[in-house]
């Protein structure tokens, strides 16, 4: 499996550059620093996401070109030597723009060069994986947060330059520290303008070198067909030829120069350079690619491939569309000044004499970012209360105690660039002219929401948590169907358990309240009211009736609930004929509630004939052969030798055959049906 690598690229040093700045230097390999696999994987995903969004070839035109500002920081010596000339910068940016025109990106310099006179910073020293204290000292107060920062230093140990990828040490997002490119000035202008600067901008926009960066990942295979690994190793692209380059290996001798055309070519087996991959296929590396290391003598024909341009575009998108969630770590690439307020709370209802906390950040040139700013509260007529000076960072302001109640705009003006850099947040302040208690003066309502995955319906017996995304109020209380159901509390959370319309009320400043939008909750009862009727009686969920008698079963489910019987029927009313003893279950259910069946009803189909088994009272079930008191659908036989007493007028039978004795005690019976004696 390929190990994804993220690398901090450091590039080649060659000859003397600029204004007699340094001595001649030998050609040096790049001092790359392998970065984490996680970062490499994130940039590959960003590239794949970009491809899935665009799905079209790049076709830049004047209508879709992106203009990206670049700030040049030039470090020169205390003796005044080592500065970049204006003509050299013109050459560098002219060549840079020509190489990036095919991707629709053009670079411009919105400000003058930032000159920094320092012998200490002039010789930068070693490159470290995640920056250094020296880098922080140089850049932290000089970085622009609305443009790319490129620092030209006298020299970098074993390198001609390095750049930060869109996401660097933390792997997921881009930081202000990742918005930097460093170029050493001790190489020739030709080498720096044609190779180093375009190369480092490639890294800045997420391009990797064309070869593998350490021994942990496999070499790229030559094939671009079945079994290829070009999208997972080396530069993670397939339209750049596989590159077997290994640092300090002497492979540079395999590159040949055509002195007539100025083009370089791969020497191959003719020059003893028949390098092969694990499939025994010969390499023909990308000699003239901007991101390869075969370029020392071939500066006039360097360029990018189509997929490299796409990856550059994805790197630009990553930087622009993936801002750091920490506001103080953000930067932009549009050259615009920004003043941004991020409130700590969504609550905009404040009290006179109270406080309001927020994070305040500025983006742009250092003079703008570091300038003092003024906070003011403006009312609708344009009058304002001055809250004093504020600086970037976490802030808490105090609301004047004598302020008049009403809506206000909190505006922060930057003294360096007002009024073009100003931000506004609208607040409501309950002031000195207090509104009468209970008046709903604040009309921007929030929604009451369920915390149970937004559920608003469930079974009876369950709870649904309710909350309103509001904070900063003094007290909260809930109403159901207009009636208070909770006492005043410091929490907006409530567990509801019954059907109704719920509303949260919020009190601030002792006399201003706000009500949330209402939310209707439905709690469904899963247990039906089950009834059964026939010639018999329903007792303890049992219905005894004569065999062949009609039976009606009725399941009373709530509105909005479905009926389901254990035999699959979905009718709420069932008409049956008693034919045998059967159990019937019924369940009320819907999408929100399905808790099982109600207690069963047993339908007992009785023999239409029943006989006495002993002497006793008619209402004694053990007296009869059915072990049940006779029903009005049965023919009752009182056997010889048995005396059956009827103490109350509650004996039922279709017919009675008396072979023994039948005594009616304390009443005269009403006989409907037939009575036979001694049959």
N, C-alpha and C positions, 0 to 999 in steps of 0.2 A: 504494500500500500504506500502511496505517495505521502510523504510528510510535508505538509504545507509550510512554507517558510515566508516570513516577512522580513525584509532586509532593509537596513539603513545603508544607503548607498554612498560610497565615497569614491571619487573618480580620479582620473589620471593626472599626473603632473608632467609638464613638458618644459617649455622654454621660458625665457624672460618675457614678462608682460607688463605693459603700462609704464610709462614715465620713469624708466630705469629702476623699477621697484625691487627686483631681486636678481640673483645670479642664475646662470643656466642650471637647470635641474635635469637629472636623468629621468627617462620615462619610467613611471611607476605604475604598478597595478592599483586597482581600486581597493581601498581598505574597508570592504563591506563588513557590516555587523549583522549576522543572521538574526532575524526577529522571530517572534513566536509563531507557531503554526496557526494559532487561533486568529491572529491578525491577518495572515495570508488567506485563511479560509474566509474571513469576513469580506475581504476585498474581492475575492473570487465570486462570492455570492452577490456583492454589489454589482459586479460586471454582468453576471447572469440575469439579475433583476432588470438591469438597464436594457439588455437585449430583449427580454420578454416584453418590456414596455414599448420599445421603439419599433422593432420588427421591420425597419426600413433602412436603406443604405443612407450613409451620411451624404448630404448634398448641401453644404453651406452656401449661403448667398447673402447679399447685403441685408436681407430682411431677417435672417436668423443667426447672424454672427453675434457672439457674446464678447463684450469688451471687458477685460479683466484688468483692474489697476494693479500696478507693481510699484512698491516703494524701494528705492535704492538707498542702502546704508553703506557708505564708503568709509572704511577705517584707514587712516593714513598716519605716518610717523610724526613724532613731536618736532622733528627738524623740517617738517613741511613736505617731505617727499612721499611718493607712493599713492597720490591721488589718481582717480579715474578721470580721463579726459572726456569731455562731452562728445567728441567724435567717436571715441571707442564705445561709449554707451549707445550711440546711434547705430553703429555697426552691429553690436550685440542684439539690440532689439529688432533691427531690420531682418537679420537672419532668423531670429527666434520666431517672428511673426510669419515669415515665409514658410517655415517648417510646420507651423500650427494652423495655417490658413485652411488646410484640407479638413480639419475637424471643426472649423467654424469658431475658433478662439483667437482673439487678437489682444495683445497686451499693450498697455499705455502707462505713462508715468504722470499721475495727476499733480505731483508736487515736485519741488526741487530736491536734488540729492541731499540726503541727511549725512553730512560729513562729521566723522568722529575722530578726533585726534588723540591717539593713544598707542604708545609702543607696546603696552601690555596686551591689548586686544589685537594689535596688528599681526602678531604671530599667534595664531589661534591655538595651536597645539594639537593634542590627540582628540579623536572623535570617540565619544562614548555612546553606548546603545540608547540611552534615554535622556540625552542631554547632560550638561555638566553645570557646576556652579559658575564656571567662567561664562558659559553661554547665557545663563540666567542673568548674571551681572551685566552682560553686554546688551541683552535684548529686552528684558522685562519692562524697562521704562522707555524703550525706543520703538517697540512693535506698534504698527498700525493695526487696528482691529477691523478695518474695512478694505484691506488690500493684501496682496502677497508681499511678504517681507523678504528681500534678497540682500544678504550681507556679503560685501566684498572685503576679504581680509588679505593680509600680505601673503600668508602661507598657512597650510594645514598639514600636520604631520602625515607623511606618506599618502597624501591625497590632493586632488585638485578641486574637490568640492563634495558636498553631500546635501541631501534634501530629506525632508520629512514626508512620510506617506500620509494619505488622508486620515488614516487612523494608525496610531503608533503604539505607544507602550501600554495603553489601557485596552486596546483591542476593539472596542465597540464604537466609540465616538471620536470626533476630532476635537483637539484642544488648541488653545492659542499657541502653545509650544510647537504644534505640528504645522504651523503656518509660516515656516521659515525655510529658506534655501541659503546655503553658504558656498561661496566660490573663492578659491585661492587665486591670487593675482600673479603668481610666479610661474606662469606658462605663457606661451605666445598668444597674442590676440587671435590669430587664426584658429588655434586649437580650442581656446575658450569659447569663442563665438560660434564655431561650427560644430563642436562636439560637446564640451562640458556643460554649457548653459542649457541647450535643448535637451541634453541627456538628463540633467537634474530636474528640469521641469517635467520630464516624463515620469520620473520617480514621484514627484510631487502629486501628479495626477494618477498614481497607482500602477505605473508600469514597472515590471521586474526586469532583471537582466535576462538575456536569452539563454543563459546556461544555468546549471544547477549551482546552488550556493554553498552547500556543504555535503559531506559524505553520507548524511542520514537518508537522503532521498535518492531514488534510482536515477540513472541517466535517462534523458529523453530518447525515445526510440525514433528512428528515421521515418518509419512508415507513417502515413497519414490515412491509412485504410483500417481494416480490421485489426484489433489489438493495439491500436495507438494509445499513447498516454500523454499526448501533447497538451491536453486541457487540464492536466492535474499535476504536472511537474514543470520545473524550470520557470518560464515566463507565463505558463498556463494558457498559451495561445498556440493555434495550429497553422497559421499562415506565416509564421517565422520558422525557417528550417531548423531542424534539431541541431543543437550546438554542443560539441564535446569539450569546450574550453575548460582547462584547469589552470588555475593561477600558478605562476612560477614553475611551469612545466617545460618551457622552451617551445611551446606550440606556436609562438609568434612567428617562427621561421616558416610555418606552413602557409603564411599569407604572402602573396606575390603581387607586385605592382607592375602594371603595364605603363611604361614610361611615355608611351605615345598618347594614350587616352586618359591617363591619370586614374584609371579604375584599378581596384584591387580584385584579386581572384584567389580562390582556394588552390593551393599547390597540389593537393591530392597525392596519389601514389608516385607520381613523377618526381616529387621532392621528398619521398619517404614519409608521407603523411596519410597513409591509408588507415585512418581511424575507423573502427567498425563498432556497431552496437551489439547487444546480446542476441539479435536476430541475424548477425553476420552481414548487416547492410552497412554500406560505407556512408560516412557523414559528408555532407557538403554544407558547412555552416554559413550563417547569414553574415558574410564579410562586411557588407555595406549597411548594416542595420544600426540605427542610432543608439540602440540599447545593448549592442554587443561590445566586446573588448578587442575587436580586430581592426581598430580604426585609426591607429596612430599615424599612418601614412596615407590614409584614404579619406580625407576630410571633405572633399568636394561633392561626393555622391551619397552622403548619408541620408537616411530617411526612415519613416515609419511605415508599417503595413496597415492594411484596412482594419484588421482586428486590433492592432495597437491603437489606432485612432478611436475605435469604439471604446476601448478600455480607458483611454484618456477622457473621453466624454463621460464615462461612468464614474471616473474619479472626480471630475468636476461636479457631477450630480451629487456624489456622496458628500462632498464638502458643503455644498449649498443646501441640500435637502435634508441633511442629517445633523442639525445643530446640536451642540452639547447641551444636555439637560441642565447643567450647572451654568447659570447665566453669566457668571464671572469668567467662564472658560470659553465663551462663544466668540466667534469672529464672523465677518461677512466679506464677500468678494465683489461688492458692487460700488465701492467708493462713497457710499452714502453715510452721513452722520446720523446716529441714532441716540435717542434718550428713551430708555425702556423702564417702566415701573412694573414690578410684579408684586401685587398685594399678597400678604400672608393669609388673608381670609376672603371668602366671597362676600362676607357681610359688608355692606356699604352704609349701614345705619350707625351713625356715631352720635356721641353725646358731647355737648358743650363741656369743655374742661377735660374731656377724655383724650385718648391717644389713638393713633393709627400707625401700624407697622407695615413696612414694605421693603422690597429689595430694589435698589436703584442702580442701573448700569448704563454706561455710555460706550459707544463704539465709534471709532474714527481715529484721527491723528492724536498723538500724545497730548499736544497743547489743548485740544478740545476735551479729551478724556479727563485730564488732570485739572481743568479749570473749575473754579467754584461755581455752584449753581444756587438758584434761589427758588424756594417753594412758596407758592401762594394759593389761597383759596378764593376763587372768583364766583360771585353770584350772577344771576341772570342779567342784572343791569350793568355788569362790567366792573363793579366795585370789588375790592379784594382785601383780604387779611394777609399780611406778610408773616410767614412762618420762619423766616430766617434762611441762612445758608445751609446747604446740604452737599455732601460729597458722595461719590459712588460707594455702594456697599449696602449693608443692612441698616435700615433707618427706622426710627420711631419719632413721629412728630406729635406735638401737643395741640389739641384744638382749643382756640381761645374760649375762655369761659363766658365772655360777653357777646358771643356770636349770635346772630339772629337765625331762627330756625328756617330751613329751606334747603334746596338743592344747591350744591357747589361743585365746581370743577377744581380738582387739585392739579395745578400746573407747576412744572419744574422748568425753569429757564436756565440755559447754560450761558454763562457770561462771555464765553469765547465766541459763541456762534448764534446767540439769540437774534431774531426770533425764529430762525429756520429750524432750530433744534429744540423742540418743546414737546412735552408729552402731557396727556390729560387723563384723569380718572374722575368719574362723576360719583359724588357722595351725597347722602342726605344727612344733615346734621340737625338734631333736635336742640334748639338753642334757647336763648334767654326768654323769648316769647313762647313759652311752652304750650303745646296743643292740649286740649282737654283729654283727660284719661279715656282710653278706649277708642279714640278716633283713628281709623286706619289710614294714616297720612302717607304711609310708604306703600306704593302701589306696584312695585316690581316683585311679583309673587314667585316663589319657588314651588316646585312640585313635591308633594309627599310621595315617597317611593317605598316599595317593599324591599326589605333586605333579603327575602327568601327567593333569590334569583328572579326578582320582579314579579313573583306570583301574586295574584289578587284573588284567587279562589283556591279552596282546599277543603278537606273533610272537617266536619265538626269534631272537636277534640284536639285539633292541631292549633298551632299559633302561627301568625304571620307578623314578622317584625316590621315596624314602620319607622321611617326616619326622614328628616329633611336636611338637605345638605346646607345647613346654615350654622354659623357659629358666632360668638361674640354677643349674644343676647344674655340678659340677666336671668330671665325665667322662661319656662316653656310649659304649656299644658295642652292636652288633647281633648277634643270634643268628638262625640259620636252622635250623628243625627241631630246636631245642634245642642246637645246636652254635655256639660262637662263630665268627663269620666276619669280625669287624673287631677291630682293637686299640682300646684306649681312646683317645678323641678328645675334643676340646672342641666338636665339632659333632654335632648329632643327625641330619644329613642323610646318606643313603646311596643309591647307585645299585644296584638289584637287577637281575640278568640271568638268573636261573634259577628254576624252579618250586620253591615251598616256602612254609613258614610263618615269617614274620619278626616279631621282637620287639625293641624297643629297651629297653635297661637304662640307668638313670641313677643316678649316684653323687653323694652329697652328704655333706659333713662327714667324708669319709674312711671312713665305716662304715655309712651308711644308703643303701640303694638302693631304686629304684622301677622297676617294669617296666610298659611300656605294654600295652594290649590288643594281641593279635597280629593280623596281617593276612596272608591267604593270597594269593599271587600265582601266576598260571599263565602260562607261556610256551609257546605252541603252535608246533610244528614244521610249517612249511608244505610242506616237500618230502616226498612220500610215499616209502616203500620199494616200488618198482615191480618186479614179477616177471612173466615170461611163460613159458609152456611149451607144447610141441607135439612133433612128431617131430624138430624141429631144436633148435639150441642158441642161447641168448641170449648174444651176444658184442658188447661195445661198443654196447649198446642196440639191437642188431639181432637179429631172430629170423627165420632162414631156414627155411622148411618147404615141403612140396610143396603145390601147388595142390590145394584141396579138403580139406586136412587140418584137423582141429579145433585151435583155439588157445584157451588160457586166459590172460587178463590179470588180475593181482591188484594192487590199489593198497592199500598198508598205511598208512592214515591214523591218527593218534592218536585216542584216545577224545575225543569232543567236537568233532571236525572233520568236515566234510562232504566228500564226494568229487565232483569234477566233471571229466568228460572233455571233450576238445575237440569231440567230436561231440554234446555235451549230455547224455550218459548220466551218471547219478548212482550207479550200482551200483559197489560196491567190487570185485566179481569179474565179469569179462566172459567169455562163451563165444562164440567167433567161428569162422568158416570162412574159411581163407585163400583169397582169390579174386584178389587183386591186391596190389601193393605199396602199403602204407598206413602213415602215421605216426600214432601215438596219443600224446596228451599227457594228463597227469592233474594235478589241483591239489587240495590239501587246504586247506579254508578254513572260517572261521566269522566271526561278527560282529567278532571282535577281530583277526583275522589273515587277510589275503588278499594274498599276495605274488606270485602268478603260478604258472606251471606248472613241473613237474619236467622234466628232460631227456626228450625223446621216445623212444619205442620204435618202431622201423621193422619192420613185418611184411613179409617178402619171400616172396611166393608163387612157388615154383619149378616149372619144367616137370618132370614126372615122369620124363623121359628126359634123360640127359646122356651126352656122348661125350668121349673123350680127344681132345686137339688136338695132342699131341706125346708124346715119350718123357720119362719122369721119375718122381718119387716120387708115390705116391697122395695124400699130405697137401699137395702143392703145388697151391693153388687155381688157379694159372694153367694147370695141366695140363688143366683141364676146360672144356667149352663154357659152363658157367654162371658161371665164375670163382669158384666155391665148391667146397669139398670135398664130395663126394657125401654125401647123407643116406640113412638106411635106408628112406626112402619112394621112392627113385629106382631106375630101371633103368639100369645103367651099361654102356656099350658101349666096349670097347677096340678102337680101329680098327686095321685092318691096317697093319703097318709100325711100330706103336708098342709099346714095352715099358714096362709100368708096374710099378714096384717097390713092395712093401709092406714097409718095414723094421720096423715094429712092428705089434702086433696091435690096430690101431685103424681098420681100414677098414670102412665100413658101406655097404650097398647092399641094395635089395630083391631085385634080380636082376642078374646080371653076364653080358654077352655078350662073349666073347673072340674077336676077329678077329686080334689081334696076340699079344702075350705078356704074361702076368701072373706075376710072380715074388714069392714069399713068402720073405723073408730072415730067417734066424735063428729061425724059429718055424714051427709047423705050424698052419694056419688052422682055425678052426671055421666051417663054412659052414652058414648057415641061409638057405634060399631056393634059387633056381635059378641054376646056372651053365651057360651054353650055349657051345659051342665052334664058332667059325666060322660062326655063324648069319648 
